[in-house]
Every structure is written in structure tokens, then in C-alpha cells.
């Protein structure tokens, strides 16, 4: 099983729960956010081509992971009880043919606090998400700057919004900012294959003046959208940083992230960098969308996030409403950017992106585009900037052969009402199709709205044998109106509980109350592809799930109604009344 950006919180929490005797190699040598210069090891492979497939480290981890998945599946399937399914025979077949163990992916969309709360509210209950950095954290950022690295919004937001608040929850003696992304490798539960692999995804902006740069107001940033088949999506696993396709088709050993390199080797054998892969910074780079917030605010929403939507003319002034909403929503973050600019004494162009040295600089190989090889640094941004707020790209790569993907979408950037219309999932489909990657057919957003695909869970790909099966879960008001601003702050514990409970009601269909066989159907999704590899017959109950809950290819491109729903479990309680009496 693999996960994406929000999984950093799970990995983070797991690391901090370990005893002090086991965390040393999971943290930077400095013990905090400041990187350390170390001698470069000899006989080290720093960069490898993507054409070699999965890294040896990831392959080794998978060999440990598969038996654990088989054991967990046995308990899970016995608990669910799929009618007519022989669990013992299935598990026995898996244990003798481990290549058929299902690989399951979970992706969590971007979408600010709303998306995080829907996904991992219980882990961050004591973090109010305010822009707040202690003097101690600023000292650590200063230490990074003293090494000559620019400080950007990725440093600030990675620390303030994701990690620093965790010190109030976990062991006070541990400096959480020293936790590294490569350190996940040596967490006991990860190292023995007991826990899934987290993957972060970022996009890049190409500096102004270089081929491929799509510029908007070059002083303030670069707009990436729309994406195309040659777009470069970087991924950060606990093992590597790099890209499968696009301008870069290569990977760096992530322990040397931030090391100045040329031709695939350190420029100076005495200067390798330890700790630049701070988990806080990696997460911050993954949601650095400051250039789009700025564009949305200064153009009243015409550019930025608004440009990524599928335009649906309803109501008549929908475009104007969405412009105004996004312009207003981005304003607090834009105001913060001004404060960061003043704090860091840097110009706007310097601070907008997640900055790292380019490990592929100077490489003369077909795996690296010449323009990319000419850049001494990479500028990383939120994965949503190419219209894919759900980071599916890393787990649809054929090398990972993922069978079943659960897609949680709480981005809230598609309709002026703050609900989803499927744009991001459809964007991922069209990008995958253009790149020749396996992906189930996704209907246009008008059909998704008309067939209620964004108001209840739906499967895609049930009848497409060569693609992963997808379960799409769009955020929808079951017990709470969760269409809050992406930057809603502060969030109280009571409010957090309501938002998290709503997500649980969506995923479980209120513990099978709304769909009596729902838990059976999710279990069917988990085993669907592996049963075919094993040559085993799928239970009739699973076939019934696909008939009821899987898109069958039918289209409805008529004008949809405006999506402004009531609570599924209490349709008489209006948003205004709920907001005033329940969520106040």
C-alpha cells in the first residue's frame, strides 16, 4: 500500500512515538531543521535513471511488505465476510504466489485545512493552523540560511502549518523539525514492512526565460496549468526524489537531497548535505501554492486556482461567484506572503517556491532534458498547480502496478458553493491518457454531476482489466457542512470532530446504513485485481457491487442543477441554521 501527501502526518506521528534510543538515524545530524555539511561517501550511486524501474530499496521493502499485507487482509476479510468468498483459499493462494498480493493506494487531496481535517483530524487536534512560528524555529531557519540556501514559503508553511504545533502533542524533548523524510526508512514499523509507504508529490515551475516556462507576471510567479503529457511531476518517497516522466526521468537518493551536484555527482566530495530532506520542508514544498494564491488575489480570481476549473455555466453568474470566492479566500495567505517577504528580507520571486539544488544539473543523458540539466536549482510547488489536487501520478506508474486506489477529494476549488464537480479527477484521467499511463475512464464533469458521482462514492474501472480500480470519495455533507474555506482558522476541537465524523460517514456510508452491502463492496475492491491474477472466480456479491456502484459508461451531458446540497442525514437543517447553532 502506498499513500500520498497527507501520509506525512502518519509517518511523523509514528516516528515521534518511538523511544529515544531508536530515533537517532531518523533525524538530521543537527537534531533540528538546520542541514549539516558532511563528507560525501565513496562508491555511492547518487542518481539513477528511471528506466531501471523501482529502486533496489523500494523492491526490498516490497518483499517485506507483501507478507504483512496478506496477513492483514486475512483478518480484514474475515471481519467483513464477503458472501460466498473462501478467505482461507484466497490467502493460501496469496502466500504461495506473493506477486498476486494486492497493492492498494490511498490519495488525499490538497485543499488546505479542510482537506487535512477530513483526512487526519484526530492527529492534529491541538493545532489551530494559525500562522505562528516560535523564535526557536526562526533560529533553525536562520541556520539553513547561513549555509547559503534561500528561505522560502515552503520553509515557513512547512514549519508553521504542519509540524511545529506537534510539539504540544508529542515528546517535548524531541525537536520535531529534525525529522527527515529519508528517516522513515529506519522506523521499525516501516523497515519491517508493517506500515505503508508515504509518497509526496510536487510540481515544478520552470524559471522565467527558459524553454517551457509559462509566465504570468514574471515578478510574481509562473502559472503551470494546463498540464500536458510532458509535465514533470516530482515524487518524494522515503528512498528517492525524482520523476518518471517529463523533463526529468531519473531519481536521486533522497538522503543527499539539497547537495550541490553536477553530472550526477557531488560538485565537491567534501560537501554533501544531511538533513535538507526535513519532513517539514518536504511537506511544505508539496503544498507551496503561493504563486497561485497571489495570482488569484491580484486578478480577483481570474487566474490561479480559478483557471483550473471545468467551466459549467450555472448559475448564470457562477464564474463571477467563483472568481470572487477564490480571490477573497486567497487574500489572508497573500497578506501573509507580504509579511514573510519582509521577515526574510527577500524579493517575492525568491520566496514563492520550494527551493532545492538541482541534482540533475549538468547531466548529459537522454534521461534529462537539456534545459532541465542547465538549471542549478529546482523550484517546487503544490501538486495542484497542474489541475491535479489529488496526487495520483506517483501511484499510477506501471512500475508500481497498483491494483486499487481510494481517492479522497476534499479540495473545494471546483464550484463556487465549495463542493466538488470532479474536475481534478478528470484532469488526472486526461493527463494519464495523454501520457499512455493506465487509468480508468472517467466521465466529463457534467456527467459526474448529473449521475451524482460527487455526492456518493463511486467505482471506476470495474470492467477495464488493464487499469487500476478507483474508488472516488468526494467530500459531501452527510453530518456536517464541510465546504469551509481552505484556510479556515482557527478550528476548535468540537469543529474538528464534526468535520472528521462527516468524512467517516462518507467512507462507511454511515456504517452501512445508507448502503447495506457497502463494507462488502470496499473489500471486493481490495481483492478484485488479485483474484484475476490468481485465476480465482470473483464472488457473485462482488459482481453485484459493480452493477450497483460502478460507473457503466453511460453519459448525461444535459445542463446540471446547481450543487448546493442539504445534510444527507438531516435535510431540514439548513447551512445557516447549522452554522449558527452547531458549528459556531
Number of C-alpha atoms within 10 A of each C-alpha: 20 20 24 25 26 23 22 23 21 14 22 20 17 16 24 21 11 13 10 11 7 12 18 14 17 21 27 26 19 14 20 22 32 24 26 19 16 14 12 18 12 7 6 9 11 19 22 18 19 18 12 10 15 13 16 11 13 18 13 13 18 18 14 16 22 22 17 16 21 20 13 12 20 15 11 13 20 13 9 15 14 21 11 11 18 13 17 12 10 18 18 12 16 22 15 10 12 15 14 20 27 25 24 23 24 24 25 25 27 27 21 18 23 27 27 24 25 24 22 18 23 13 15 20 20 17 22 18 20 14 13 15 15 11 9 9 20 14 13 18 22 18 17 20 15 12 12 9 17 19 22 27 26 28 25 24 23 25 29 22 22 22 24 20 22 25 17 10 14 14 15 10 8 16 19 27 25 25 30 31 32 27 26 26 21 17 21 16 15 21 15 16 20 16 19 21 24 25 24 26 29 30 24 23 22 23 19 16 10 12 11 15 14 18 17 17 10 13 12 19 25 24 24 25 18 14 17 16 15 13 20 21 22 27 24 27 24 24 21 25 24 26 23 22 20 17 20 24 21 23 24 22 22 25 23 23 24 21 24 22 25 19 15 19 20 19 13 13 13 12 16 21 21 25 32 27 29 28 30 31 27 24 31 29 30 29 29 28 25 24 26 29 24 24 26 27 26 16 13 21 27 19 22 29 26 25 19 22 18 19 15 17 12 15 14 9 11 17 20 14 16 23 24 19 22 25 26 18 19 25 18 14 18 22 12 14 22 12 12 20 18 12 9 15 11 14 14 18 16 18 26 27 30 30 23 20 17 23 31 31 23 20 20 14 13 11 20 21 16 17 14 21 22 16 18 16 19 20 21 27 29 27 29 27 27 26 23 26 26 26 30 26 22 22 25 20 16 13 14 15 15 21 25 25 26 22 21 23 27 31 28 26 26 22 25 24 18 24 26 26 28 25 23 26 23 20 25 22 22 19 23 20 15 12 15 10 17 18 23 21 16 21 22 18 25 22 20 24 23 18 18 14 23 22 22 17 22 19 25 24 22 22 14 13 12 12 22 26 26 24 21 21 21 26 28 27 25 25 22 25 24 24 20 16 20 21 17 15 14 12 18 15 16 12 19 22 16 21 27 22 19 21 29 17 21 22 22 16 19 19 15 14 11 14 13 12 18 20 18 18 23 21 17 23 25 22 22 24 24 20 20 13 13 15 8 12 10 16 16 12 16 23 15 13 19 20 11 13 19 21 21 14 11 9 14 15 15 10 13 18 11 15 20 12 16 18 17 18 14 12 13 10 13 14 19 11 12 14 13 10 9 13 17 10
